[in-house]
Amino acid sequence: MEYPITVLGSGGSGKSALIIRFTNGKFVKKYDPTLEDIYRKQIRIDNDAYVLNIRDTAGQQEYEHLRNEYIKTGKGFVFVFSLTSRESFDYVRKVFVTTKRLTGQSKIPALLVGNKSDLEDNIQISDSEAEKLADFLECDFIKCSAKTNFNVSRVFHNITRLMVSEKTLGPPKKHSCTIL
């Protein structure tokens, strides 16, 4: 069974770098704006196997219609902002409201992720600000760094656990067959 995870955030927040670090173990130094990409990775959590279908969305406004399609079919959502960018932080609230509207759910399985924690001298968002936004989003906050691989796996393991625990997607159901 696949677990569709939609990664959302503004352009330059490090969404693609975070996903590529997790799926391929590499850090992408050069910023290349994403149109839309899908990555697959099988993971094990507590001896259970999960196939993640990670959707990397475009952060640019002109691709909003494509992003909205991924939101409509998503089951778990990772909202990424750069700890070094106030603009990317402010964008999360906007895309969260859009996500709730498009999914039609009052509570969605989500995580708030502050990326680029390795750039300590350029941090613009305090932990308390991020925690306040996480309260608004009704989710947990995780700081990470795609560059140093700090907490990257934790992000994807936590959203998977959340999706399973909230039964957004449960374990595959066994079907029985009756022959008449």
C-alpha positions as CSV (number, residue, x, y, z in Angstrom):
1,M,0.0,0.0,0.0
2,E,1.3,3.4,-0.9
3,Y,1.3,6.4,1.4
4,P,0.9,9.7,-0.5
5,I,2.8,12.5,1.2
6,T,2.5,16.0,-0.3
7,V,5.3,18.4,0.5
8,L,4.3,22.0,0.4
9,G,6.2,25.3,0.8
10,S,7.4,28.4,-1.0
11,G,10.1,28.3,-3.7
12,G,13.6,28.1,-2.2
13,S,12.4,26.7,1.2
14,G,14.4,23.4,0.5
15,K,11.5,21.1,-0.2
16,S,13.3,19.3,-3.0
17,A,16.6,19.2,-1.1
18,L,14.8,17.6,1.8
19,I,13.1,15.0,-0.3
20,I,16.2,14.1,-2.4
21,R,18.3,13.8,0.8
22,F,15.7,11.4,2.2
23,T,15.1,9.3,-1.0
24,N,18.6,9.3,-2.5
25,G,20.9,10.2,0.4
26,K,22.4,13.2,-1.5
27,F,22.3,16.9,-0.9
28,V,21.5,19.1,-3.8
29,K,23.4,22.4,-3.6
30,K,22.0,24.2,-6.6
31,Y,18.5,25.6,-6.4
32,D,16.5,24.4,-9.4
33,P,12.8,25.4,-9.2
34,T,10.5,22.3,-9.2
35,L,7.5,22.0,-11.5
36,E,6.2,18.8,-9.9
37,D,8.1,15.6,-9.0
38,I,7.2,12.3,-7.4
39,Y,9.6,10.2,-5.4
40,R,9.1,6.7,-4.1
41,K,10.9,5.1,-1.2
42,Q,10.2,2.0,0.9
43,I,10.9,2.4,4.6
44,R,10.6,0.2,7.7
45,I,9.1,1.5,10.9
46,D,8.7,-0.8,13.9
47,N,9.2,-3.9,11.6
48,D,6.4,-2.7,9.2
49,A,7.1,-1.8,5.6
50,Y,5.6,1.3,4.0
51,V,6.0,2.6,0.4
52,L,6.0,6.4,0.5
53,N,4.9,8.3,-2.6
54,I,6.4,11.7,-1.9
55,R,5.1,14.6,-4.1
56,D,7.3,17.5,-4.4
57,T,5.2,20.6,-5.3
58,A,6.1,23.8,-7.0
59,G,6.4,26.8,-4.7
60,Q,5.8,29.3,-7.5
61,Q,2.4,30.9,-7.8
62,E,2.1,30.2,-11.5
63,Y,1.9,26.5,-10.8
64,E,-0.8,26.7,-8.2
65,H,-3.2,24.6,-10.2
66,L,-0.8,21.7,-10.3
67,R,-0.1,22.0,-6.5
68,N,-3.8,22.0,-5.8
69,E,-4.2,18.7,-7.6
70,Y,-1.6,17.1,-5.4
71,I,-3.3,18.5,-2.3
72,K,-6.6,17.0,-3.3
73,T,-5.1,13.5,-3.6
74,G,-2.7,13.8,-0.6
75,K,-3.2,12.0,2.7
76,G,-0.3,13.4,4.7
77,F,1.1,16.9,4.4
78,V,4.6,18.3,5.2
79,F,4.7,22.1,5.3
80,V,8.3,23.3,4.8
81,F,9.7,26.7,5.4
82,S,13.2,28.0,5.5
83,L,14.4,29.1,8.9
84,T,16.3,31.8,7.1
85,S,13.2,33.3,5.3
86,R,10.3,35.2,6.8
87,E,8.5,35.0,3.5
88,S,8.6,31.2,3.3
89,F,7.4,31.1,6.9
90,D,4.4,33.4,6.2
91,Y,3.6,31.3,3.1
92,V,2.9,28.2,5.1
93,R,-0.2,29.6,6.8
94,K,-1.6,30.5,3.4
95,V,-0.9,27.1,1.8
96,F,-2.3,25.4,4.9
97,V,-5.6,27.2,4.7
98,T,-5.8,26.2,1.0
99,T,-5.0,22.6,1.9
100,K,-7.8,22.4,4.4
101,R,-10.2,23.9,2.0
102,L,-9.3,21.6,-0.9
103,T,-9.2,18.4,1.3
104,G,-12.5,19.3,3.0
105,Q,-11.0,18.0,6.3
106,S,-11.2,19.9,9.6
107,K,-7.9,18.3,10.7
108,I,-5.3,17.0,8.4
109,P,-2.3,14.7,9.1
110,A,0.5,17.3,8.9
111,L,4.0,18.3,10.1
112,L,5.6,21.8,10.1
113,V,9.2,21.6,9.1
114,G,11.8,24.4,9.5
115,N,14.6,23.6,7.1
116,K,18.1,25.0,6.9
117,S,18.9,24.7,10.6
118,D,22.6,24.5,9.7
119,L,22.6,28.2,8.7
120,E,22.6,29.4,12.3
121,D,23.9,32.9,11.6
122,N,21.0,33.6,9.2
123,I,18.0,32.2,11.2
124,Q,15.0,34.6,11.1
125,I,12.3,32.4,12.7
126,S,12.5,31.6,16.4
127,D,11.5,28.3,17.8
128,S,8.6,30.0,19.7
129,E,7.3,31.5,16.4
130,A,7.4,28.1,14.8
131,E,5.7,26.4,17.7
132,K,3.0,29.1,17.6
133,L,2.4,28.4,13.9
134,A,2.4,24.6,14.6
135,D,-0.3,25.2,17.2
136,F,-2.4,27.0,14.6
137,L,-1.8,24.1,12.1
138,E,-2.6,21.6,14.9
139,C,0.6,19.6,14.2
140,D,4.2,19.1,15.5
141,F,7.2,21.2,14.5
142,I,10.5,19.7,13.5
143,K,13.7,21.5,12.7
144,C,15.9,19.9,10.1
145,S,18.8,20.4,7.7
146,A,18.8,18.7,4.3
147,K,22.5,19.7,4.0
148,T,23.7,18.0,7.2
149,N,20.9,15.3,7.2
150,F,19.7,16.5,10.6
151,N,16.2,15.1,11.3
152,V,15.5,14.4,7.7
153,S,14.4,10.8,8.2
154,R,12.5,11.8,11.3
155,V,10.3,14.1,9.1
156,F,9.2,11.3,6.8
157,H,8.9,8.6,9.5
158,N,6.8,10.9,11.7
159,I,4.3,11.8,8.9
160,T,4.0,8.2,8.0
161,R,3.3,7.3,11.7
162,L,0.8,10.1,11.8
163,M,-1.0,8.9,8.7
164,V,-1.2,5.3,10.0
165,S,-2.3,6.3,13.6
166,E,-5.0,8.7,12.3
167,K,-6.2,5.9,10.0
168,T,-5.9,8.2,7.0
169,L,-4.5,5.0,5.4
170,G,-4.5,1.9,7.5
171,P,-2.9,-1.4,6.9
172,P,-4.2,-3.2,3.8
173,K,-7.5,-4.9,4.4
174,K,-7.8,-8.6,3.8
175,H,-10.6,-9.4,1.4
176,S,-12.5,-12.6,1.6
177,C,-14.2,-14.2,-1.4
178,T,-17.4,-16.2,-1.4
179,I,-18.0,-18.6,-4.3
180,L,-21.6,-19.4,-4.9
